[in-house]
Every structure is written in structure tokens, then in C-alpha cells.
Amino acid sequence: MYGFTLLTSLFIGGLVIADVLASKIIMIGSLTVSAGVLAYSITFTCTDILGEVFGKERTRKVVMAGFITKVLVLVLMQISILWPAAVFWKNQAAYETVLNAGSRIVIASIFAYLTSQFTDVWIFSKIKEKTEGKYLWLRNNVSTIISQFIDTVIFITIAFYGVFPNSVVLSIIIGQWFIKIVVALIDTPFVYAGVNILRKHSDHS
């Protein structure tokens, strides 16, 4: 159960910090992406390991727990903005600028999250069923690549449409999805390692 708890913690931690980081746009080589892309990509590694070891239903419960956490974070952000500042604290304007941008990103992330995460879990479990549990690398990559495309289009459109020119929004979508594909390919050995460690521990417990 420690492995399950750790993966769930990493999953929810990645979700929360990704929303905080995502308001900054960065360059990775010539690609334009949000700074939350790597943190968010971790969540799909976690759900793939969870789905492989603990099954679809338990993984869906983790996904729903992440959704509840996202909504709570959004509410707490708005409360913190509205709460009167101490008279000697002079950073309210900067605070509102950062967290209001973060609030829009959290809203975008909530819409993208439910669609993409449940799609990832469904595709992963469906491929596992069709291949009779073989080819973990296949379901890990296919489920992540498809679900991350859905996630990226929904998230970037809602978060940045009207903030940046449409050409910039499109370039962020392309860059973000490409980086997620690269991360999905790189994380395959880590998915295998995580699955093997959890199964080995389960066999000896």
C-alpha cells in the first residue's frame, strides 16, 4: 500500500504544482510550452503504473480524487485573493496578477483533466484487455499520446485563447504535445520499473 500511496501523492502533487507553474511560458529548444508541462506529464506515468498494478477502477478513484483537489485549490486561490491583506503588506497587485492567471489555468485544467485522464485510463485498460496483458510499452505510449493530445488542445485553448495571438496559442499546443510525446517515450522504462517493483513487493508481502 506504500507504493499506491506514494504514486497517488505524486499524482496529486504533480497536478497541483503544474497549475501553479503553467502561467509562465518557456522555451525548450525552439518549442514554446508552458512551464507546467513536465510536472503534468508525471501524472500520466503515475496513472499508467496504477492502472497496470491496481486496475482501472482504483485508478479512476485516484483520478476523481485529483479532480476534487483541483476544485479545492481553485476555491482556496479565490479566497486568498479576496481576503483583506495586512496594512503593511504591499504585494496585493502582484499576488492577484499571479493567482488570477493561475485561477484561469486551474479552470482550463479542470476541463482538460477529466476528459484526458479518463481517456488515458480507458485506452490503457482497453489495450491491456485486447493484448491479454502483453505489451505494456504499447498501452503506456498509445494511451498517453492520445489522451495528452486531447488534454493539450483543451487546456491551452481555454487557458490562453485571447491572452496570446492565435498563432502563438497554436504553437504552444504543438510544442506542448511534442514534449509530452517525448516524455511518454522516455518514461516507458520507469513505468516498467515501477510496475515490477510493486509486483515484486506484492509477491513477498
Secondary structure, DSSP 8 states (H G I E B T S, - for coil): -HHHHHHHHHHHHHHHHHHHHTTSEEEETTEEEETTHHHHHHHHHHHHHHHHHH-HHHHHHHHHHHHHHHHHHHHHHHHHHHS---TT---HHHHHHHHHHHHHHHHHHHHHHHHHHHHHHHHHHHHHHHTTT--HHHHHHHHHHHHHHHHHHHHHHHHHBTTB-HHHHHHHHHHHHHHHHHHHHHTHHHHHHHHHHHHHHHHH-
